[in-house]
């Protein structure tokens, strides 16, 4: 069944400008690159065990540092140390996700 387009639908299509869309896409790409550059230079730390383990990551998620205090090292209990490292990484990654969200540009309203 065919239906005729309404005046508002025709106006929306008539007001659509491909050049504006391309300009918005270029601006969005520039903002995205800027956000990625910021993430690549931002460092975040996560800790576990009351500071026994500290993991430092870039905003991109790359591990760039790991500090393990001697009192966290028990040769008889390496599982706890592994758990602390995982918890510190998880803490740092949660912070990185928050920063990534803050740095990423918002999607523009394309008028559709």
ZATORVO-517619 format. One record per residue (C-alpha): residue number from 0; x, y, z; residue in one letter. Coordinates in pm, whole numbers, plus 50000, padded with zeros to 5 digits. Example, Ala and Ser with C-alpha at 12.3 -4.5 7.8 and 13.67 -1.06 7.14 Angstrom:
{pt 0; {51230; 49550; 50780}; "A"}
{pt 1; {51367; 49894; 50714}; "S"}
END
This chain:
{pt 0; {50000; 50000; 50000}; "X"}
{pt 1; {50145; 50336; 49897}; "X"}
{pt 2; {50100; 50634; 50114}; "X"}
{pt 3; {50169; 50988; 50023}; "X"}
{pt 4; {50439; 51165; 50214}; "X"}
{pt 5; {50335; 51433; 50456}; "X"}
{pt 6; {50447; 51790; 50431}; "X"}
{pt 7; {50680; 51752; 50729}; "X"}
{pt 8; {50846; 51443; 50572}; "X"}
{pt 9; {50897; 51626; 50243}; "X"}
{pt 10; {51036; 51930; 50424}; "X"}
{pt 11; {51280; 51711; 50618}; "X"}
{pt 12; {51406; 51552; 50297}; "X"}
{pt 13; {51420; 51886; 50115}; "X"}
{pt 14; {51617; 52043; 50403}; "X"}
{pt 15; {51866; 51756; 50406}; "X"}
{pt 16; {52200; 51887; 50287}; "X"}
{pt 17; {52471; 51639; 50195}; "X"}
{pt 18; {52741; 51904; 50235}; "X"}
{pt 19; {52628; 51967; 50593}; "X"}
{pt 20; {52636; 51594; 50662}; "X"}
{pt 21; {52989; 51567; 50521}; "X"}
{pt 22; {53102; 51865; 50730}; "X"}
{pt 23; {52954; 51704; 51042}; "X"}
{pt 24; {53129; 51376; 50959}; "X"}
{pt 25; {53463; 51556; 50914}; "X"}
{pt 26; {53418; 51741; 51243}; "X"}
{pt 27; {53325; 51417; 51418}; "X"}
{pt 28; {53633; 51244; 51276}; "X"}
{pt 29; {53853; 51529; 51400}; "X"}
{pt 30; {53696; 51513; 51747}; "X"}
{pt 31; {53739; 51137; 51757}; "X"}
{pt 32; {54108; 51165; 51664}; "X"}
{pt 33; {54156; 51427; 51933}; "X"}
{pt 34; {53990; 51200; 52191}; "X"}
{pt 35; {54210; 50907; 52086}; "X"}
{pt 36; {54521; 51125; 52117}; "X"}
{pt 37; {54418; 51228; 52470}; "X"}
{pt 38; {54353; 50865; 52568}; "X"}
{pt 39; {54694; 50760; 52439}; "X"}
{pt 40; {54867; 51007; 52673}; "X"}
{pt 41; {54639; 50976; 52976}; "X"}
{pt 42; {54758; 50744; 53254}; "X"}
{pt 43; {54529; 50597; 53518}; "X"}
{pt 44; {54610; 50388; 53822}; "X"}
{pt 45; {54416; 50114; 53992}; "X"}
{pt 46; {54495; 49964; 54328}; "X"}
{pt 47; {54407; 49653; 54524}; "X"}
{pt 48; {54474; 49514; 54867}; "X"}
{pt 49; {54490; 49855; 55030}; "X"}
{pt 50; {54770; 49962; 54799}; "X"}
{pt 51; {54965; 49634; 54796}; "X"}
{pt 52; {54933; 49625; 54416}; "X"}
{pt 53; {54912; 49927; 54187}; "X"}
{pt 54; {54855; 49898; 53812}; "X"}
{pt 55; {54905; 50194; 53577}; "X"}
{pt 56; {54747; 50190; 53234}; "X"}
{pt 57; {54707; 50429; 52943}; "X"}
{pt 58; {54357; 50549; 52858}; "X"}
{pt 59; {54371; 50298; 52574}; "X"}
{pt 60; {54403; 50011; 52824}; "X"}
{pt 61; {54774; 49942; 52771}; "X"}
{pt 62; {54949; 49834; 53092}; "X"}
{pt 63; {55249; 50064; 53148}; "X"}
{pt 64; {55335; 49999; 53511}; "X"}
{pt 65; {55286; 49748; 53790}; "X"}
{pt 66; {55401; 49797; 54148}; "X"}
{pt 67; {55386; 49507; 54390}; "X"}
{pt 68; {55485; 49578; 54749}; "X"}
{pt 69; {55703; 49310; 54906}; "X"}
{pt 70; {55444; 49229; 55173}; "X"}
{pt 71; {55209; 49115; 54892}; "X"}
{pt 72; {55453; 48841; 54794}; "X"}
{pt 73; {55405; 48511; 54972}; "X"}
{pt 74; {55571; 48221; 54788}; "X"}
{pt 75; {55322; 47987; 54954}; "X"}
{pt 76; {55021; 48187; 54830}; "X"}
{pt 77; {55071; 48310; 54475}; "X"}
{pt 78; {54695; 48291; 54407}; "X"}
{pt 79; {54628; 48589; 54634}; "X"}
{pt 80; {54892; 48792; 54452}; "X"}
{pt 81; {54736; 48700; 54118}; "X"}
{pt 82; {54394; 48805; 54251}; "X"}
{pt 83; {54537; 49138; 54366}; "X"}
{pt 84; {54692; 49203; 54024}; "X"}
{pt 85; {54363; 49123; 53852}; "X"}
{pt 86; {54172; 49348; 54092}; "X"}
{pt 87; {54417; 49636; 54038}; "X"}
{pt 88; {54386; 49597; 53660}; "X"}
{pt 89; {54007; 49585; 53685}; "X"}
{pt 90; {54011; 49904; 53894}; "X"}
{pt 91; {54235; 50081; 53642}; "X"}
{pt 92; {54025; 49961; 53347}; "X"}
{pt 93; {53706; 50089; 53512}; "X"}
{pt 94; {53869; 50431; 53544}; "X"}
{pt 95; {53987; 50413; 53182}; "X"}
{pt 96; {53634; 50332; 53063}; "X"}
{pt 97; {53503; 50639; 53247}; "X"}
{pt 98; {53771; 50859; 53089}; "X"}
{pt 99; {53704; 50710; 52744}; "X"}
{pt 100; {53335; 50792; 52781}; "X"}
{pt 101; {53417; 51149; 52886}; "X"}
{pt 102; {53662; 51206; 52599}; "X"}
{pt 103; {53449; 51063; 52317}; "X"}
{pt 104; {53249; 51316; 52115}; "X"}
{pt 105; {52871; 51300; 52120}; "X"}
{pt 106; {52692; 51188; 51806}; "X"}
{pt 107; {52541; 51486; 51624}; "X"}
{pt 108; {52170; 51511; 51553}; "X"}
{pt 109; {52143; 51430; 51186}; "X"}
{pt 110; {51783; 51547; 51165}; "X"}
{pt 111; {51628; 51214; 51071}; "X"}
END
